Amino acid sequence: MSAYTQLCQLADEITLLESTSATLGWDQETYMPEAALDYRAKQLGYLSGKSFALFTSKKFRLLLDQAEGEELSATGKANVREWRRQINRATKLSRKLVEDFSQVTTHAKAAWAEARKQSDFKTFAPHLEKILKLTRRKADLWGYAGEPYDALLDEYEPAATAAEISTLFDTLRPQLSALAKEAVARSAAVSATLLEGDYPIALQQQLNREVAASIGFDFDGGRIDTTAHPFCTRLGPKDQRLTTRYDERDFTSSLFGVLHEAGHGMYEQGLPADDYGLPSGTSVSLGIHESQSRLWENHVGRSQAFWEKWLPRAKEIFPALHVSVDEMVAAVNRAEYSFIRVEADEATYDMHIMLRFKIERLLLNRELKVKDVPQVWKAEFQDLFGLTPPDDARGCLQDIHWSMGGMGYFPTYTLGNLNAAQLFHAAREEATIRHDTDHANYASLLAWLQTRVHAHGSQLSPRELMAVATGEPTDAKWHLAHLRARFFRPV
């Protein structure tokens, strides 16, 4: 048996542990009773430590050394290359650090949910202190050329650096600020309460399922559940879990949550199932992953064609909904400076990401203390949006990511927006896809994405994948062009 074959067998064992952890993590966010938290933390800590020990074991490293000298297929070579990149990072950490991090974040997620409910940052702050300490330790062990943020960002977007992101944001900020200001002014005539009504959760769930199925999400291998913060997770090669949250006064809140998470889910469902657990069967980066969710949520879900198809069905499900297609499109594309990132419109969304990126860098570089986060958040928000968050729940506690240990994550949302616009533009260069999407038929678009993006897994770097898929590296011009076309049409 070749060394490469033995590596694949070990990878399968590691994936069994990791998928079991994912199942327990999903359960924690959806159905787990509160009293089970302490033992769940022990379970997740043990499983993360066990999978880490297998991956960094002498046996795995020896087999990897041997596999690098074997004759392999292009896919095999890509898997070996990616394992080498991963193990060079993993072996710099200890099993204890990995287990500690898992246990701390398990408790932190529960603490965040309660703190957000009470709008009280002080109760979450001690957990964030622990996460920050462990995160800095990981960054120091991984090493970095510029600053600690580089080591963390590389975990989510390989080869990207904080300096690159900072330059991108410095370039985008004045253009986005001006664009947002005009978009908000143009949207002033659209009532913020236009869609307010009575939308029972059970009926929202019915519409959401129909929409997700119509765009290509496979419910034979997936489901939708309810949680405090929408997310998507893969529990196996044919087990994709979506979650959303509901507002009985606004059915679009859960609908766009489902469109977003279904984009993530269809990416995972489009990865080569036979390679599950191998790099070739794993998503390449969060900037690419986020491109899929933002493409389906915004480029598809907020389009005229989408609502020409789905508004009649929405009216059947919600008889009190009395708006025209044009009014519906105007309502779901209404630009407004708002406090909550996940509810932000496209014109203002990236400004939320810039704020978080700045605060994370300050924290990691010890230029900001945890206790001062709410105050600095409010000041930065006022500078960007001209608004001051009235409480912590609508300020620094609104996102779950810090409690998950996800520092270094947020820039991938804007990278996802850039990639989404570029991919959608490239796909619509094909006449069949342009015709189909103009008539709210999305099978050809999904097939294009499956071929150009999903099928590659992690065999290409994010930059290589974008160049192969669209013919050029990621370029912000497509996102800016999309925003101008969406918000500056004649009114």
C-alpha positions as CSV (number, residue, x, y, z in Angstrom):
1,M,0.0,0.0,0.0
2,S,1.4,3.4,-1.0
3,A,2.2,6.0,1.5
4,Y,-0.4,8.3,-0.1
5,T,-3.1,5.6,0.3
6,Q,-2.3,5.3,3.9
7,L,-2.4,9.0,4.3
8,C,-5.9,9.0,2.9
9,Q,-6.9,6.4,5.4
10,L,-5.6,8.4,8.3
11,A,-7.3,11.5,6.9
12,D,-10.6,9.5,6.9
13,E,-10.2,8.7,10.6
14,I,-9.4,12.3,11.4
15,T,-12.4,13.4,9.4
16,L,-14.7,11.1,11.4
17,L,-13.5,12.8,14.6
18,E,-13.9,16.3,13.1
19,S,-17.4,15.6,11.7
20,T,-18.4,14.2,15.1
21,S,-17.2,17.5,16.6
22,A,-19.2,19.4,14.0
23,T,-22.3,17.4,14.9
24,L,-22.0,18.2,18.6
25,G,-21.3,21.9,17.8
26,W,-24.4,22.1,15.6
27,D,-26.4,20.5,18.3
28,Q,-25.1,23.0,20.9
29,E,-26.4,25.9,18.8
30,T,-29.8,24.3,18.0
31,Y,-31.1,21.8,20.5
32,M,-28.7,21.1,23.4
33,P,-30.1,21.9,26.9
34,E,-28.2,24.6,28.7
35,A,-27.3,22.3,31.6
36,A,-25.3,20.1,29.2
37,L,-22.7,22.8,28.4
38,D,-19.9,21.7,30.7
39,Y,-19.8,18.2,29.5
40,R,-20.2,19.3,25.9
41,A,-17.1,21.4,26.3
42,K,-15.2,18.3,27.5
43,Q,-16.5,16.3,24.6
44,L,-15.5,18.9,22.0
45,G,-12.1,19.5,23.7
46,Y,-11.3,15.7,23.7
47,L,-12.3,15.3,20.0
48,S,-10.4,18.3,18.9
49,G,-7.3,17.1,20.8
50,K,-7.6,13.6,19.4
51,S,-7.9,14.7,15.8
52,F,-5.0,17.1,16.3
53,A,-2.9,14.3,17.7
54,L,-3.6,12.0,14.8
55,F,-2.8,14.7,12.2
56,T,0.4,15.8,13.9
57,S,1.5,12.2,14.7
58,K,4.9,10.9,13.8
59,K,3.1,8.3,11.5
60,F,1.3,11.0,9.5
61,R,4.4,13.1,9.1
62,L,6.5,10.1,8.0
63,L,3.9,9.0,5.5
64,L,3.7,12.6,4.2
65,D,7.5,12.7,3.7
66,Q,7.2,9.4,1.7
67,A,4.2,10.5,-0.3
68,E,6.0,13.6,-1.5
69,G,8.4,11.2,-3.4
70,E,5.7,9.1,-5.0
71,E,4.2,9.3,-8.5
72,L,0.8,10.9,-7.9
73,S,-2.1,12.2,-9.9
74,A,-2.6,16.0,-10.1
75,T,-5.2,15.6,-7.3
76,G,-2.9,13.5,-5.2
77,K,-0.1,16.1,-5.6
78,A,-2.5,18.9,-4.6
79,N,-3.6,17.0,-1.5
80,V,0.0,16.3,-0.4
81,R,0.9,20.0,-1.0
82,E,-2.1,21.2,1.1
83,W,-1.4,18.7,3.9
84,R,2.2,19.9,4.0
85,R,0.9,23.5,4.4
86,Q,-1.5,22.5,7.1
87,I,0.9,20.3,9.1
88,N,3.6,23.0,9.0
89,R,1.1,25.2,10.9
90,A,-0.4,22.5,13.1
91,T,2.9,21.1,14.5
92,K,3.7,24.5,15.9
93,L,0.8,24.2,18.3
94,S,0.5,21.8,21.2
95,R,-2.4,19.4,21.8
96,K,-3.1,21.1,25.1
97,L,-3.5,24.5,23.4
98,V,-5.9,23.0,20.9
99,E,-8.0,21.4,23.6
100,D,-8.0,24.5,25.8
101,F,-9.1,26.6,22.8
102,S,-11.9,24.3,22.1
103,Q,-13.2,24.2,25.7
104,V,-12.8,28.0,26.1
105,T,-14.8,28.7,22.9
106,T,-17.5,26.2,23.8
107,H,-18.2,28.1,27.0
108,A,-17.7,31.5,25.3
109,K,-20.4,30.8,22.7
110,A,-23.0,30.1,25.4
111,A,-21.8,33.2,27.3
112,W,-22.1,35.3,24.2
113,A,-25.6,34.2,23.5
114,E,-26.7,35.2,27.0
115,A,-24.7,38.4,27.0
116,R,-26.3,39.4,23.7
117,K,-29.7,38.6,25.1
118,Q,-29.0,40.9,28.0
119,S,-27.1,43.4,26.0
120,D,-24.3,43.2,28.5
121,F,-20.7,43.1,27.2
122,K,-19.2,42.9,30.7
123,T,-20.5,39.3,31.2
124,F,-18.8,38.3,27.9
125,A,-15.6,40.2,28.4
126,P,-13.8,37.6,30.6
127,H,-14.4,35.0,27.9
128,L,-13.1,37.3,25.2
129,E,-10.0,37.9,27.3
130,K,-9.3,34.2,27.4
131,I,-9.9,33.8,23.7
132,L,-7.7,36.7,22.9
133,K,-4.9,35.3,25.1
134,L,-5.0,31.9,23.3
135,T,-5.4,33.5,19.9
136,R,-2.3,35.6,20.4
137,R,-0.4,32.5,21.6
138,K,-1.5,30.7,18.4
139,A,-0.4,33.6,16.2
140,D,3.0,33.7,17.9
141,L,3.6,30.0,17.5
142,W,2.5,30.0,13.8
143,G,4.7,33.0,13.2
144,Y,4.2,36.0,10.9
145,A,6.2,38.4,8.8
146,G,4.2,41.5,9.5
147,E,1.8,41.3,12.4
148,P,-0.2,38.7,14.4
149,Y,-3.3,39.2,12.2
150,D,-1.3,37.7,9.3
151,A,-1.1,34.3,11.1
152,L,-4.8,34.3,11.8
153,L,-5.9,35.5,8.4
154,D,-3.8,32.7,6.7
155,E,-6.0,30.2,8.5
156,Y,-9.1,31.4,6.6
157,E,-7.6,33.0,3.4
158,P,-4.3,31.4,2.6
159,A,-1.5,33.8,1.6
160,A,-3.5,36.9,2.4
161,T,-2.0,39.5,4.7
162,A,-3.3,42.3,6.9
163,A,-1.4,44.8,4.9
164,E,-3.1,43.8,1.7
165,I,-6.5,43.9,3.3
166,S,-5.7,47.3,4.8
167,T,-4.7,48.7,1.4
168,L,-7.8,47.2,-0.2
169,F,-10.0,48.8,2.5
170,D,-8.2,52.1,2.3
171,T,-8.9,52.1,-1.5
172,L,-12.5,51.0,-1.2
173,R,-13.6,53.1,1.8
174,P,-14.0,56.5,0.1
175,Q,-15.7,54.9,-2.9
176,L,-18.1,52.9,-0.7
177,S,-18.8,55.8,1.6
178,A,-19.8,58.0,-1.2
179,L,-21.8,55.2,-2.9
180,A,-23.6,54.4,0.4
181,K,-24.4,58.0,1.1
182,E,-26.1,58.4,-2.3
183,A,-27.8,55.0,-2.1
184,V,-29.3,55.9,1.3
185,A,-30.5,59.2,0.0
186,R,-32.1,57.6,-3.1
187,S,-33.8,55.0,-0.8
188,A,-35.4,57.6,1.4
189,A,-38.6,57.5,-0.6
190,V,-39.0,53.7,0.2
191,S,-40.9,53.2,3.4
192,A,-38.9,51.2,6.0
193,T,-42.2,49.6,7.1
194,L,-43.4,48.6,3.6
195,L,-43.1,44.9,4.2
196,E,-44.1,44.9,7.8
197,G,-46.9,42.4,8.6
198,D,-47.9,39.2,10.3
199,Y,-45.7,36.3,9.0
200,P,-46.1,33.1,11.1
201,I,-42.8,31.2,11.5
202,A,-44.3,28.0,10.1
203,L,-45.3,29.8,6.9
204,Q,-41.9,31.4,6.6
205,Q,-40.4,28.0,6.9
206,Q,-42.6,26.7,4.0
207,L,-41.5,29.5,1.7
208,N,-37.8,29.3,2.7
209,R,-37.7,25.6,1.9
210,E,-39.4,26.0,-1.5
211,V,-37.0,28.8,-2.4
212,A,-33.9,26.9,-1.2
213,A,-34.9,23.8,-3.2
214,S,-35.6,25.8,-6.3
215,I,-32.1,27.3,-6.5
216,G,-30.5,23.9,-6.0
217,F,-30.1,23.0,-2.3
218,D,-30.5,19.3,-1.9
219,F,-32.8,18.5,1.0
220,D,-32.0,14.8,0.7
221,G,-28.7,15.8,2.1
222,G,-29.5,18.8,4.2
223,R,-32.0,20.6,6.4
224,I,-32.9,24.0,7.9
225,D,-33.1,24.6,11.7
226,T,-33.3,27.7,14.0
227,T,-30.5,29.4,15.9
228,A,-29.6,32.7,17.4
229,H,-27.1,33.5,14.7
230,P,-27.5,31.9,11.2
231,F,-24.8,29.5,10.1
232,C,-24.1,26.5,7.8
233,T,-22.1,23.4,8.7
234,R,-21.2,20.2,7.0
235,L,-21.6,17.1,9.2
236,G,-20.8,14.6,6.4
237,P,-20.5,14.3,2.6
238,K,-24.3,14.2,2.4
239,D,-25.3,16.0,5.5
240,Q,-25.5,19.8,5.2
241,R,-27.1,21.8,7.9
242,L,-28.5,25.3,7.4
243,T,-29.8,27.6,10.2
244,T,-31.7,30.9,10.2
245,R,-33.6,33.1,12.7
246,Y,-37.1,34.5,12.4
247,D,-38.8,37.8,12.7
248,E,-42.6,37.4,12.6
249,R,-42.9,41.0,11.3
250,D,-40.5,40.6,8.4
251,F,-40.4,37.4,6.4
252,T,-37.4,38.6,4.3
253,S,-35.1,38.4,7.4
254,S,-35.2,34.6,7.5
255,L,-35.5,34.2,3.7
256,F,-32.3,36.1,3.0
257,G,-30.6,34.2,5.8
258,V,-31.6,30.9,4.1
259,L,-30.5,32.1,0.7
260,H,-27.1,33.1,2.2
261,E,-26.6,29.8,4.1
262,A,-27.9,27.8,1.2
263,G,-25.2,29.4,-0.9
264,H,-22.7,28.0,1.6
265,G,-24.5,24.7,1.6
266,M,-24.6,24.3,-2.2
267,Y,-20.8,24.9,-2.3
268,E,-20.3,22.1,0.2
269,Q,-22.8,19.8,-1.6
270,G,-20.9,20.6,-4.8
271,L,-17.5,19.5,-3.5
272,P,-16.4,16.0,-4.7
273,A,-18.2,13.7,-2.3
274,D,-15.7,10.9,-2.9
275,D,-12.9,13.1,-1.7
276,Y,-14.7,14.1,1.6
277,G,-12.0,14.6,4.2
278,L,-9.3,15.2,1.7
279,P,-8.1,18.7,0.7
280,S,-9.5,18.1,-2.8
281,G,-13.0,17.6,-1.2
282,T,-12.7,20.6,1.1
283,S,-13.5,24.3,0.5
284,V,-10.4,26.4,-0.4
285,S,-11.0,29.5,1.7
286,L,-13.7,31.6,3.4
287,G,-13.3,34.3,0.7
288,I,-14.4,31.8,-1.8
289,H,-17.0,30.3,0.5
290,E,-18.5,33.7,1.2
291,S,-18.7,34.4,-2.5
292,Q,-21.2,31.6,-2.9
293,S,-23.4,32.8,-0.1
294,R,-23.3,36.5,-1.2
295,L,-23.9,35.5,-4.8
296,W,-27.2,33.7,-4.0
297,E,-28.3,36.1,-1.3
298,N,-27.7,39.3,-3.2
299,H,-27.1,38.9,-6.9
300,V,-29.9,36.3,-7.2
301,G,-32.2,36.9,-4.2
302,R,-32.4,40.7,-4.6
303,S,-32.9,40.8,-8.3
304,Q,-36.0,41.8,-10.3
305,A,-36.2,38.4,-12.0
306,F,-36.2,36.5,-8.6
307,W,-39.2,38.5,-7.3
308,E,-41.1,38.3,-10.5
309,K,-41.1,34.6,-9.9
310,W,-41.4,34.4,-6.2
311,L,-43.7,37.3,-5.2
312,P,-46.8,35.6,-6.4
313,R,-46.0,32.5,-4.3
314,A,-45.1,34.7,-1.3
315,K,-48.6,36.3,-1.6
316,E,-50.2,32.9,-1.7
317,I,-48.5,32.0,1.5
318,F,-48.9,35.4,3.1
319,P,-52.3,36.7,2.0
320,A,-51.8,40.1,3.8
321,L,-48.7,40.9,1.6
322,H,-49.9,43.6,-0.8
323,V,-47.0,45.0,-2.8
324,S,-46.1,45.1,-6.5
325,V,-42.9,43.5,-7.9
326,D,-41.3,47.0,-8.2
327,E,-42.2,47.8,-4.6
328,M,-40.9,44.5,-3.4
329,V,-37.5,44.9,-5.2
330,A,-37.3,48.5,-3.9
331,A,-38.0,47.3,-0.4
332,V,-35.4,44.4,-0.4
333,N,-32.8,46.8,-1.9
334,R,-33.5,49.7,0.4
335,A,-30.2,51.3,1.6
336,E,-30.1,52.5,5.1
337,Y,-27.4,53.0,7.7
338,S,-28.1,50.3,10.3
339,F,-26.6,48.8,13.3
340,I,-26.7,45.0,12.5
341,R,-24.3,43.6,10.0
342,V,-26.3,40.6,8.9
343,E,-29.3,42.8,8.2
344,A,-27.2,45.5,6.3
345,D,-27.9,46.3,2.7
346,E,-25.3,45.8,0.0
347,A,-24.3,49.5,-0.2
348,T,-23.3,49.7,3.5
349,Y,-22.4,46.1,4.3
350,D,-18.6,46.3,3.6
351,M,-18.3,49.3,6.0
352,H,-19.3,46.9,8.8
353,I,-16.5,44.6,7.9
354,M,-13.9,47.5,7.9
355,L,-14.9,48.4,11.4
356,R,-14.4,44.8,12.7
357,F,-11.1,44.4,10.9
358,K,-9.8,47.6,12.5
359,I,-10.9,46.6,16.0
360,E,-9.5,43.1,15.7
361,R,-6.1,44.4,14.7
362,L,-6.1,46.8,17.6
363,L,-6.9,44.0,20.0
364,L,-4.3,41.6,18.7
365,N,-1.6,44.4,18.6
366,R,-2.4,45.2,22.2
367,E,-3.5,48.7,21.2
368,L,-7.0,48.2,22.6
369,K,-8.1,46.6,25.9
370,V,-11.1,44.2,25.9
371,K,-12.9,46.4,28.5
372,D,-12.8,49.3,26.1
373,V,-14.2,47.5,23.1
374,P,-17.8,48.8,23.5
375,Q,-16.6,52.4,23.7
376,V,-14.3,52.2,20.7
377,W,-16.9,50.3,18.7
378,K,-19.4,53.1,19.2
379,A,-16.8,55.8,18.2
380,E,-15.7,53.9,15.1
381,F,-19.4,53.2,14.2
382,Q,-20.2,56.9,14.5
383,D,-17.3,57.8,12.3
384,L,-18.4,55.3,9.6
385,F,-22.1,55.5,9.7
386,G,-23.0,58.7,11.5
387,L,-24.9,56.6,14.1
388,T,-24.1,55.5,17.7
389,P,-25.2,52.0,18.7
390,P,-27.7,52.4,21.5
391,D,-26.6,49.2,23.3
392,D,-24.1,46.3,23.2
393,A,-26.5,43.9,21.5
394,R,-26.7,46.2,18.5
395,G,-23.0,47.0,18.8
396,C,-20.0,44.8,19.7
397,L,-22.1,41.8,20.7
398,Q,-24.1,41.3,17.5
399,D,-21.7,38.7,15.9
400,I,-20.9,35.2,17.2
401,H,-17.5,35.0,15.6
402,W,-15.3,36.2,18.5
403,S,-16.9,33.7,20.8
404,M,-16.1,31.0,18.3
405,G,-12.4,32.1,18.3
406,G,-12.8,33.4,14.7
407,M,-10.5,36.4,14.8
408,G,-9.1,37.0,11.4
409,Y,-12.3,35.9,9.8
410,F,-14.2,39.1,9.0
411,P,-12.2,40.4,5.9
412,T,-13.3,37.3,4.0
413,Y,-16.8,38.7,3.9
414,T,-15.7,41.6,1.8
415,L,-13.4,39.3,-0.3
416,G,-16.5,37.2,-0.7
417,N,-18.5,40.2,-2.0
418,L,-15.7,41.0,-4.6
419,N,-15.5,37.4,-5.7
420,A,-19.3,37.0,-5.9
421,A,-19.7,40.0,-8.2
422,Q,-16.8,38.8,-10.4
423,L,-18.1,35.2,-10.6
424,F,-21.7,36.3,-11.3
425,H,-20.5,38.6,-14.1
426,A,-18.3,35.9,-15.6
427,A,-21.1,33.4,-15.5
428,R,-23.6,35.7,-17.2
429,E,-21.2,36.3,-20.1
430,E,-22.6,32.9,-21.2
431,A,-25.8,33.5,-23.1
432,T,-27.6,30.5,-21.7
433,I,-26.9,31.5,-18.1
434,R,-27.8,35.1,-18.8
435,H,-31.2,34.0,-20.3
436,D,-31.9,31.6,-17.5
437,T,-31.1,34.0,-14.7
438,D,-33.1,36.7,-16.3
439,H,-36.1,34.3,-16.0
440,A,-35.3,33.1,-12.5
441,N,-34.1,29.7,-13.6
442,Y,-30.8,28.9,-11.8
443,A,-29.8,25.3,-12.8
444,S,-27.3,26.5,-15.4
445,L,-25.8,29.0,-13.0
446,L,-25.3,26.4,-10.3
447,A,-23.8,23.9,-12.8
448,W,-21.3,26.7,-13.9
449,L,-20.4,27.3,-10.3
450,Q,-20.0,23.5,-9.6
451,T,-17.7,23.2,-12.5
452,R,-15.7,26.4,-12.1
453,V,-15.5,26.6,-8.3
454,H,-16.9,23.7,-6.3
455,A,-15.2,20.8,-8.2
456,H,-11.7,22.1,-7.5
457,G,-12.0,21.8,-3.7
458,S,-8.6,23.0,-2.4
459,Q,-6.6,21.9,-5.4
460,L,-6.1,25.5,-6.4
461,S,-5.3,28.5,-4.2
462,P,-8.0,31.1,-3.9
463,R,-6.2,33.4,-6.3
464,E,-5.6,30.6,-8.8
465,L,-9.2,29.5,-8.6
466,M,-10.6,33.0,-9.3
467,A,-8.2,33.4,-12.3
468,V,-9.3,30.0,-13.7
469,A,-13.0,30.6,-13.1
470,T,-13.2,34.2,-14.4
471,G,-10.0,34.8,-16.4
472,E,-8.6,37.3,-14.0
473,P,-7.5,37.7,-10.4
474,T,-10.1,39.2,-7.9
475,D,-10.8,42.8,-8.9
476,A,-13.0,45.1,-6.9
477,K,-14.3,46.8,-10.0
478,W,-17.0,44.2,-10.5
479,H,-18.4,44.7,-7.0
480,L,-18.4,48.5,-7.4
481,A,-20.0,48.2,-10.8
482,H,-22.7,45.9,-9.4
483,L,-23.5,48.3,-6.5
484,R,-23.8,51.2,-8.9
485,A,-26.1,49.3,-11.2
486,R,-28.2,48.2,-8.4
487,F,-28.6,51.4,-6.5
488,F,-28.2,54.1,-9.1
489,R,-30.8,53.0,-11.7
490,P,-33.2,55.8,-12.7
491,V,-35.8,56.4,-10.0
